[in-house]
Amino acid sequence: MTARLDYSSYQFQGHDELCLQVGAIHAKTILIIPPLFDEMNRMRRMLVDMMRLLAEHGIGSILPDLPGTNESLFPQEQASLKIWRQALATCSETLSEPLYIASFRGGCLIDDFNDDAKKWRLSPAKGLTLLRTMMRTRMASDKEAGLSTDMAQLVAEAKQGQVNLAGNSIGHTLFAELEDALPAQSDGIRTVQLENNTQQADVRIAGSALWLRAEPGDDVLLSGAITTDLAAWVSA
């Protein structure tokens, strides 16, 4: 039987931010921090499949909207890594201890809002890597429209207030944060990479890099492998 998807919310700075939740009846719940920007759209379907599989293992999960993303009414150009950490801290207050956090790609940049939480990461990404990828996408889009844009122009545009990158209105604060953002390091973090990735990892799993695809998709092999490792990690 397929686990039911439910909706809940948390309030942050006067806005009700939606959460997708599966398996709320279970004693243990994982707070999922999704990838950021367009990578989130490409991986959301896989994340939902993973949440349903986790419920079959007796593990609940909750996937919150970050302020300024998805259905959020928070002004997108006012979003920042600091605000996202604050929002996640607020959302996590509804969950029981110990707190389990599973973050994906750019989501690993904002999982450091609780030093006591148990943390699991998939393919952590640097902020500058995400930023440059979106800048190249904007430059390619402008070229198709007959415009000539380079990175220096986009940096200047961001410093003047905000810049549109890959469909995201990024304010100067978030842009500046991303230039230097790295996943915070601490003891006990379980880092997972795909099996063809040579970066440091505690475990490697099979599956495809959905965040590199041109369109949103799913990968049964990946969602299954992630679920298996998360279930073992939570039960350890």
Summary of the structure (lengths in Angstrom):
residues: 236
radius of gyration: 17.6
end to end distance: 26.2
largest distance: 55.6
contacts: 743
relative contact order: 0.16
helix: 40%
strand: 22%
